[in-house]
Amino acid sequence: MHGSTSSPTNSKWLALLVAGAFFMENLDGTVITTAVPDIAQSFGVAPLALNIGVSAYLLTLGVFIPISGWVAQRFGARRVFAAALAIFTLASVLCGMATSLGEFVWLRVLQGAGGAMMVPVGRLVVLNSTPKDKLISVIATLTWPALVAPVIGPAVGGFITSYASWRWIFYLNLPLGLVALVAAWWLIPDQRAAERRPFDWPGFVLSGSALLLLTWGAETLSGPAPDWRETGACIALGTLLLAALAWHLKRAAHPLIDLSSLAIPTFSITIIGGSLFRMAVGAVPFLLPLMFQLGFGLDAFHAGLLVMAVFAGNLMMKTVTTPILRRFGFRPVLLVNGAANVITLAACALLTPTTPVWLIAAVLFVGGMTRSMQFTALNTIAFADVPQQRMAAANTLFSTAFQVAMGLGVALGASGVRLGHWSAQQLGIGDWAAIDYRLAFVLVALVSLLGLADALRLSRSAGEQVAKGARS
């Protein structure tokens, strides 16, 4: 065993290692979007045909994330995390060497399988190695990749494609992956559960099918001309399978995903209300570039620069997240900051092509700050009251809900645009600049507000041992 997992220094390095792996995984979900035309040209296919390459990665994540907890307990977190890193890195290099669309898609599936193990198992390693009083700062470190990568991914992909080759988008993962692999083998202790639980095959089939259908429905809905029957059927059937999965998990002797953690109030609000918040957050990187380019008439470069204001707000808030949570506690921060987040989302509906650039940037900057704080607060309080022996099960449920919510965020944004377009026509304001996108932000703000209501169930002392421990 290498090092002590209770050491604050070790916990810090583990958090940085896992955050780096998270960033690689999150970035690869969005970084190729701006490189699609160049990749399509290399393969001799139409750009729209490349959508399957983007979708294959996200679909694979949805299918394999639910089994991450069982795999980690069976084979040990260090082995699984290191193997996932190796698979992800190797698949990245092979993606860069692909010569046909079919080859590229299968390699993206392999890459997604590695990412599906890498993210939840990495979070579990950090949770198991971190004392409760250090949880706030460590979770703050783990939070930034999910916020930053979707924002800067398209810009990074566009830059690499313009000044080098789209293949370097994938080749750059090689040195990062090798460094992370060595660090993982050194930092993570070789531990595994003493009890071997049987694998829940019905749970795997139900969860994989449900997440596959929901993710595919979200992907088709975000396209330029979705087939509404296909999309509706996918989302409806996926929802039914989720209900069947919940019924099965409550009755199975050894469920793939243990739902018992939902009885813990501080955990359940992050799954229910927190998922609605994450859906709203997931819609923002989809809506903003479209509104700026198609609604305001900006080119991709200037639209990207404006969106970077969200990234700047995320980074700025990281410097004060821990002191604020220590000072005020979780419930007040979730409610007040959550309300501020709703206001900034609604404020995007008031932006027009004539709004001064500095004001647009200010709204996005403050929005980035509030979303960063809410993300960290929700992700920290989720595990504040979870006993150590139930951490693996809670982490699997959390990771699955997280993936579903972020995936459905794009569907929320796309639905908002189409609903906004219809509403504008009905209200006779269809000629207002970017009105469909602006009305979409109203819908996103309402969803975030609905998620915020769940935090009212928290007691004033919720997560107190985490915040109080951090103050000592």
C-alpha positions as CSV (number, residue, x, y, z in Angstrom):
1,M,0.0,0.0,0.0
2,H,1.4,3.4,-1.0
3,G,0.9,6.2,1.5
4,S,-1.8,6.8,4.0
5,T,-5.2,7.8,2.7
6,S,-6.0,9.7,5.9
7,S,-3.1,12.2,5.3
8,P,-4.4,15.7,4.3
9,T,-1.5,16.0,1.9
10,N,-2.3,12.7,0.3
11,S,-6.0,13.6,0.0
12,K,-5.0,16.9,-1.7
13,W,-2.9,15.1,-4.3
14,L,-5.5,12.5,-4.8
15,A,-8.1,15.2,-5.4
16,L,-5.9,16.9,-8.0
17,L,-5.2,13.6,-9.7
18,V,-8.9,12.7,-10.0
19,A,-9.8,16.2,-11.0
20,G,-7.3,16.0,-13.8
21,A,-8.9,12.7,-14.9
22,F,-12.4,14.2,-14.7
23,F,-11.2,17.1,-16.8
24,M,-9.9,14.7,-19.5
25,E,-13.2,12.8,-19.5
26,N,-15.5,15.8,-19.5
27,L,-13.4,17.6,-22.1
28,D,-13.6,14.7,-24.5
29,G,-17.3,14.9,-24.5
30,T,-17.4,18.4,-26.1
31,V,-14.0,19.1,-27.5
32,I,-14.6,17.5,-30.9
33,T,-17.8,19.4,-31.6
34,T,-15.9,22.2,-33.4
35,A,-13.7,19.7,-35.2
36,V,-16.5,17.7,-36.7
37,P,-16.2,19.3,-40.2
38,D,-12.4,18.5,-40.4
39,I,-12.9,14.9,-39.0
40,A,-15.7,14.3,-41.5
41,Q,-13.5,15.5,-44.4
42,S,-10.7,13.2,-43.3
43,F,-13.1,10.2,-43.3
44,G,-14.9,11.3,-46.6
45,V,-18.3,11.6,-45.0
46,A,-20.9,14.3,-44.4
47,P,-20.4,16.3,-41.1
48,L,-23.8,15.2,-39.8
49,A,-22.6,11.6,-40.0
50,L,-20.0,12.5,-37.3
51,N,-22.8,13.0,-34.7
52,I,-22.7,9.3,-34.0
53,G,-19.0,9.7,-32.9
54,V,-20.1,12.3,-30.3
55,S,-23.1,10.3,-29.2
56,A,-21.3,7.0,-29.0
57,Y,-19.0,8.4,-26.3
58,L,-21.9,9.8,-24.2
59,L,-24.1,6.7,-24.6
60,T,-21.3,4.4,-23.4
61,L,-20.8,6.6,-20.3
62,G,-24.5,6.2,-19.5
63,V,-24.5,2.4,-19.9
64,F,-21.4,1.6,-17.9
65,I,-21.4,4.1,-15.0
66,P,-23.9,2.1,-12.9
67,I,-21.6,-0.9,-12.7
68,S,-18.6,1.2,-11.5
69,G,-19.3,0.6,-7.8
70,W,-19.6,-3.2,-8.1
71,V,-16.4,-3.3,-10.3
72,A,-14.4,-1.2,-7.8
73,Q,-15.5,-3.3,-4.9
74,R,-14.7,-6.6,-6.7
75,F,-11.3,-5.7,-8.2
76,G,-10.1,-2.8,-6.0
77,A,-10.3,0.9,-6.7
78,R,-6.6,1.3,-7.6
79,R,-6.7,-1.4,-10.3
80,V,-10.0,-0.3,-11.8
81,F,-9.0,3.4,-11.8
82,A,-5.6,2.7,-13.3
83,A,-7.1,0.3,-15.9
84,A,-9.7,2.9,-16.8
85,L,-7.0,5.5,-17.3
86,A,-5.0,3.1,-19.5
87,I,-8.1,2.2,-21.6
88,F,-9.1,5.9,-22.0
89,T,-5.6,7.0,-22.9
90,L,-5.0,4.1,-25.4
91,A,-8.4,4.7,-27.0
92,S,-7.7,8.4,-27.3
93,V,-4.5,7.7,-29.2
94,L,-6.2,5.2,-31.5
95,C,-9.0,7.7,-32.1
96,G,-6.4,10.1,-33.4
97,M,-5.1,7.4,-35.7
98,A,-8.5,6.4,-37.0
99,T,-8.9,6.3,-40.8
100,S,-12.7,5.6,-41.1
101,L,-15.9,6.6,-39.4
102,G,-16.7,3.0,-38.3
103,E,-13.3,2.7,-36.7
104,F,-13.6,6.1,-35.1
105,V,-17.0,5.3,-33.6
106,W,-15.9,1.9,-32.0
107,L,-12.9,3.6,-30.5
108,R,-15.1,6.3,-29.1
109,V,-17.1,3.5,-27.4
110,L,-13.9,2.1,-26.0
111,Q,-12.9,5.6,-24.8
112,G,-16.4,6.0,-23.2
113,A,-16.0,2.7,-21.4
114,G,-12.8,3.9,-19.8
115,G,-14.3,7.2,-18.8
116,A,-17.3,5.5,-17.3
117,M,-15.1,3.7,-14.8
118,M,-12.6,6.5,-14.4
119,V,-14.9,9.2,-13.1
120,P,-17.1,7.5,-10.4
121,V,-14.3,5.2,-9.2
122,G,-12.0,8.3,-8.9
123,R,-14.6,10.1,-6.9
124,L,-15.0,7.1,-4.6
125,V,-11.2,7.0,-4.0
126,V,-11.2,10.6,-2.9
127,L,-14.3,10.2,-0.7
128,N,-12.7,7.2,1.0
129,S,-9.5,9.0,1.6
130,T,-10.8,12.4,2.8
131,P,-11.8,13.1,6.4
132,K,-15.2,14.9,6.7
133,D,-13.7,18.1,7.9
134,K,-11.7,18.4,4.6
135,L,-14.6,17.5,2.4
136,I,-15.5,21.0,1.3
137,S,-12.1,22.0,-0.2
138,V,-11.6,18.5,-1.8
139,I,-15.1,18.5,-3.4
140,A,-14.4,22.1,-4.7
141,T,-11.4,20.7,-6.5
142,L,-13.4,17.9,-8.0
143,T,-16.2,20.2,-9.1
144,W,-14.5,22.5,-11.5
145,P,-14.0,20.0,-14.4
146,A,-17.7,19.4,-14.9
147,L,-18.3,23.2,-15.0
148,V,-15.2,24.2,-17.0
149,A,-14.8,21.5,-19.6
150,P,-18.2,22.0,-21.4
151,V,-17.5,25.7,-21.6
152,I,-13.9,25.7,-23.0
153,G,-14.2,22.3,-24.9
154,P,-15.4,23.7,-28.2
155,A,-12.9,26.6,-28.0
156,V,-10.0,24.3,-27.4
157,G,-11.1,21.9,-30.1
158,G,-11.5,24.8,-32.6
159,F,-8.0,26.1,-31.7
160,I,-6.3,22.8,-32.1
161,T,-8.1,22.1,-35.3
162,S,-7.2,25.5,-36.8
163,Y,-3.6,25.6,-35.9
164,A,-2.6,21.9,-35.9
165,S,-4.8,18.9,-36.7
166,W,-8.0,17.4,-35.2
167,R,-5.9,14.3,-34.4
168,W,-4.0,16.3,-31.8
169,I,-7.2,16.6,-29.8
170,F,-6.8,13.0,-29.0
171,Y,-3.0,12.7,-29.0
172,L,-2.7,15.3,-26.2
173,N,-4.3,12.8,-23.8
174,L,-1.3,10.5,-24.1
175,P,1.2,12.5,-21.9
176,L,-1.6,13.5,-19.5
177,G,-2.8,9.9,-19.2
178,L,0.7,8.5,-18.7
179,V,1.4,11.0,-15.9
180,A,-1.9,10.3,-14.3
181,L,-1.4,6.5,-14.5
182,V,1.9,6.6,-12.7
183,A,0.4,9.0,-10.0
184,A,-2.6,6.7,-9.6
185,W,-0.5,3.6,-9.0
186,W,1.6,5.5,-6.5
187,L,-1.1,7.4,-4.5
188,I,-4.1,5.0,-4.4
189,P,-4.0,2.2,-1.9
190,D,-4.6,-1.3,-3.0
191,Q,-7.9,-2.0,-1.2
192,R,-11.0,-4.0,-2.1
193,A,-14.1,-5.2,-0.3
194,A,-13.8,-8.4,1.7
195,E,-17.3,-9.5,0.7
196,R,-17.9,-10.4,-2.9
197,R,-21.4,-9.5,-4.0
198,P,-23.0,-11.3,-7.0
199,F,-23.5,-9.2,-10.1
200,D,-27.0,-7.8,-10.6
201,W,-27.7,-8.7,-14.3
202,P,-31.3,-7.6,-14.3
203,G,-30.3,-4.3,-12.8
204,F,-27.5,-3.8,-15.3
205,V,-29.8,-4.5,-18.3
206,L,-32.5,-2.2,-17.0
207,S,-30.1,0.7,-16.0
208,G,-28.1,0.4,-19.2
209,S,-31.2,0.3,-21.4
210,A,-32.8,3.2,-19.6
211,L,-29.8,5.4,-19.7
212,L,-29.1,4.5,-23.3
213,L,-32.6,5.5,-24.4
214,L,-32.6,8.7,-22.3
215,T,-29.2,9.8,-23.6
216,W,-30.1,9.0,-27.2
217,G,-33.4,10.8,-26.9
218,A,-31.5,13.9,-25.5
219,E,-29.0,13.7,-28.3
220,T,-31.6,13.5,-31.1
221,L,-33.6,16.3,-29.5
222,S,-30.5,18.6,-29.6
223,G,-30.1,18.0,-33.4
224,P,-31.3,20.5,-36.0
225,A,-34.2,18.4,-37.3
226,P,-35.2,15.8,-34.6
227,D,-37.7,13.1,-35.4
228,W,-40.2,13.8,-32.7
229,R,-41.7,10.3,-32.7
230,E,-38.3,8.7,-32.2
231,T,-37.3,11.2,-29.6
232,G,-40.5,11.0,-27.7
233,A,-40.5,7.2,-27.8
234,C,-36.9,7.0,-26.5
235,I,-37.5,9.4,-23.6
236,A,-40.9,7.7,-22.7
237,L,-39.5,4.2,-22.9
238,G,-36.3,5.3,-21.0
239,T,-38.5,6.8,-18.2
240,L,-40.6,3.6,-18.0
241,L,-37.4,1.5,-17.7
242,L,-36.1,3.8,-15.0
243,A,-39.3,3.1,-13.0
244,A,-38.9,-0.6,-13.6
245,L,-35.3,-0.3,-12.4
246,A,-36.3,1.5,-9.2
247,W,-38.9,-1.3,-8.6
248,H,-36.3,-4.0,-9.1
249,L,-33.6,-2.3,-7.0
250,K,-35.9,-2.0,-4.0
251,R,-36.5,-5.8,-4.1
252,A,-33.2,-7.2,-5.2
253,A,-31.0,-9.0,-2.6
254,H,-27.8,-7.5,-4.1
255,P,-28.9,-4.5,-6.1
256,L,-26.5,-3.0,-8.7
257,I,-27.4,0.5,-7.3
258,D,-28.4,0.7,-3.6
259,L,-31.2,3.2,-3.1
260,S,-31.1,3.1,0.7
261,S,-29.0,6.3,0.7
262,L,-32.0,8.3,-0.4
263,A,-33.3,8.0,3.2
264,I,-30.5,10.4,4.2
265,P,-32.0,13.9,3.7
266,T,-28.7,15.6,2.8
267,F,-28.1,13.0,0.1
268,S,-31.6,12.8,-1.3
269,I,-31.8,16.6,-2.1
270,T,-28.7,16.3,-4.3
271,I,-30.3,13.5,-6.3
272,I,-33.8,15.1,-6.7
273,G,-33.4,18.9,-6.5
274,G,-29.8,18.7,-7.4
275,S,-30.5,16.9,-10.6
276,L,-32.9,19.6,-11.7
277,F,-30.1,22.2,-11.0
278,R,-27.6,20.1,-13.0
279,M,-30.0,19.9,-15.9
280,A,-30.2,23.7,-16.0
281,V,-26.4,23.9,-15.8
282,G,-26.1,21.4,-18.6
283,A,-28.3,23.5,-20.8
284,V,-26.2,26.7,-20.5
285,P,-23.1,25.6,-22.6
286,F,-25.6,24.5,-25.3
287,L,-27.7,27.6,-25.4
288,L,-25.2,30.4,-25.0
289,P,-23.1,29.8,-28.2
290,L,-26.2,29.3,-30.2
291,M,-27.9,32.5,-29.0
292,F,-24.8,34.5,-29.6
293,Q,-24.1,33.1,-33.1
294,L,-27.5,32.4,-34.5
295,G,-29.5,35.0,-32.5
296,F,-27.0,37.9,-32.1
297,G,-25.0,37.3,-35.3
298,L,-21.6,37.0,-33.7
299,D,-18.9,34.8,-35.2
300,A,-17.7,31.7,-33.4
301,F,-14.6,33.4,-32.1
302,H,-16.4,36.3,-30.4
303,A,-19.2,34.1,-29.2
304,G,-16.5,31.8,-27.6
305,L,-14.9,34.8,-25.9
306,L,-18.1,35.8,-24.3
307,V,-18.8,32.3,-23.0
308,M,-15.4,32.3,-21.4
309,A,-16.8,34.8,-18.9
310,V,-18.7,31.9,-17.4
311,F,-15.4,30.1,-17.0
312,A,-13.8,33.2,-15.4
313,G,-16.7,33.3,-12.9
314,N,-16.2,29.6,-12.1
315,L,-12.5,30.2,-11.3
316,M,-13.1,33.3,-9.3
317,M,-15.6,31.5,-7.0
318,K,-13.2,28.7,-6.3
319,T,-11.1,31.1,-4.2
320,V,-13.9,31.8,-1.8
321,T,-16.2,28.7,-1.9
322,T,-14.7,27.1,1.2
323,P,-14.7,30.2,3.4
324,I,-18.3,31.0,2.5
325,L,-19.6,27.5,3.3
326,R,-17.7,27.5,6.5
327,R,-19.1,30.9,7.5
328,F,-22.8,30.5,6.6
329,G,-23.4,26.7,6.4
330,F,-25.0,24.7,3.6
331,R,-28.7,25.5,3.8
332,P,-28.4,29.4,3.6
333,V,-25.8,29.1,0.9
334,L,-27.9,26.7,-1.2
335,L,-31.0,28.9,-0.9
336,V,-29.5,32.3,-1.3
337,N,-26.9,31.4,-3.9
338,G,-29.5,29.2,-5.7
339,A,-31.8,32.1,-5.9
340,A,-29.0,34.2,-7.4
341,N,-28.3,31.5,-9.9
342,V,-32.0,31.5,-11.0
343,I,-31.8,35.3,-11.4
344,T,-28.7,35.2,-13.6
345,L,-30.3,32.5,-15.8
346,A,-33.5,34.6,-16.1
347,A,-31.3,37.7,-16.8
348,C,-30.0,35.9,-20.0
349,A,-33.5,36.2,-21.3
350,L,-33.2,40.0,-21.2
351,L,-30.0,40.1,-23.3
352,T,-30.2,41.4,-26.8
353,P,-27.8,42.2,-29.7
354,T,-27.7,45.8,-28.5
355,T,-26.8,45.0,-24.9
356,P,-23.3,46.3,-24.1
357,V,-20.7,43.6,-24.2
358,W,-19.5,44.5,-20.7
359,L,-23.0,43.9,-19.3
360,I,-23.3,40.5,-21.1
361,A,-19.9,39.5,-19.8
362,A,-20.9,40.6,-16.3
363,V,-24.1,38.6,-16.3
364,L,-22.3,35.5,-17.5
365,F,-19.4,36.0,-15.0
366,V,-21.8,36.3,-12.0
367,G,-23.8,33.3,-13.4
368,G,-20.5,31.3,-13.5
369,M,-19.8,32.2,-9.9
370,T,-23.3,31.1,-8.6
371,R,-23.2,27.9,-10.6
372,S,-19.8,27.0,-9.2
373,M,-20.8,27.6,-5.7
374,Q,-24.1,25.6,-6.0
375,F,-22.3,22.7,-7.7
376,T,-19.7,22.5,-4.8
377,A,-22.3,22.9,-2.1
378,L,-24.5,20.2,-3.5
379,N,-21.7,17.8,-4.3
380,T,-20.2,18.2,-0.7
381,I,-23.4,17.9,1.3
382,A,-24.3,14.8,-0.8
383,F,-21.8,12.8,1.2
384,A,-21.7,14.7,4.4
385,D,-23.9,12.3,6.3
386,V,-23.2,9.1,4.4
387,P,-21.5,6.4,6.5
388,Q,-18.1,5.2,5.2
389,Q,-19.4,1.7,4.7
390,R,-22.2,3.0,2.4
391,M,-20.0,5.4,0.5
392,A,-19.5,3.2,-2.5
393,A,-23.2,2.6,-3.0
394,A,-24.1,6.2,-2.6
395,N,-21.3,7.3,-5.0
396,T,-22.7,4.9,-7.7
397,L,-26.2,6.3,-7.4
398,F,-24.8,9.9,-7.4
399,S,-22.7,9.3,-10.5
400,T,-25.6,7.7,-12.3
401,A,-28.0,10.6,-11.5
402,F,-25.3,13.1,-12.4
403,Q,-24.8,11.6,-15.8
404,V,-28.5,11.5,-16.5
405,A,-29.1,15.1,-15.4
406,M,-26.2,16.5,-17.4
407,G,-27.2,14.6,-20.5
408,L,-30.8,15.8,-20.2
409,G,-29.6,19.4,-19.8
410,V,-28.9,19.5,-23.5
411,A,-32.4,18.1,-24.1
412,L,-33.8,20.8,-21.8
413,G,-32.0,23.5,-23.8
414,A,-33.1,22.2,-27.1
415,S,-36.7,21.8,-25.9
416,G,-36.6,25.3,-24.5
417,V,-35.5,26.8,-27.9
418,R,-38.3,25.0,-29.7
419,L,-40.9,25.9,-27.1
420,G,-39.6,29.5,-27.1
421,H,-40.0,29.6,-30.9
422,W,-43.6,28.3,-30.7
423,S,-44.4,30.7,-27.8
424,A,-43.0,33.7,-29.7
425,Q,-45.2,32.9,-32.7
426,Q,-48.3,32.6,-30.5
427,L,-47.5,35.8,-28.7
428,G,-46.8,37.7,-31.9
429,I,-43.2,38.5,-30.9
430,G,-41.5,36.1,-33.3
431,D,-39.5,38.9,-34.9
432,W,-37.8,39.9,-31.6
433,A,-34.0,39.3,-31.8
434,A,-33.1,35.8,-30.5
435,I,-36.4,35.5,-28.8
436,D,-36.6,31.7,-29.0
437,Y,-33.2,31.4,-27.2
438,R,-34.2,34.1,-24.7
439,L,-37.4,32.3,-23.8
440,A,-35.5,29.1,-23.5
441,F,-33.5,30.7,-20.7
442,V,-36.8,31.4,-18.9
443,L,-37.6,27.7,-19.0
444,V,-34.1,26.8,-17.8
445,A,-34.4,29.3,-14.9
446,L,-37.8,27.8,-13.9
447,V,-36.3,24.3,-13.8
448,S,-33.5,25.6,-11.6
449,L,-36.0,27.3,-9.3
450,L,-38.0,24.1,-9.0
451,G,-34.8,22.3,-8.0
452,L,-34.0,25.0,-5.4
453,A,-37.3,24.2,-3.6
454,D,-35.9,20.9,-2.5
455,A,-33.3,22.6,-0.4
456,L,-36.1,24.0,1.9
457,R,-36.3,20.5,3.3
458,L,-32.9,20.8,4.8
459,S,-32.5,21.5,8.5
460,R,-30.5,24.5,9.6
461,S,-27.8,22.2,10.9
462,A,-27.5,20.1,7.7
463,G,-23.9,19.2,7.0
464,E,-22.8,21.0,10.2
465,Q,-20.1,18.5,11.0
466,V,-18.5,19.1,7.7
467,A,-18.6,22.9,7.9
468,K,-17.8,23.0,11.6
469,G,-14.9,20.6,11.2
470,A,-13.6,22.8,8.4
471,R,-13.7,25.8,10.7
472,S,-11.6,24.1,13.3
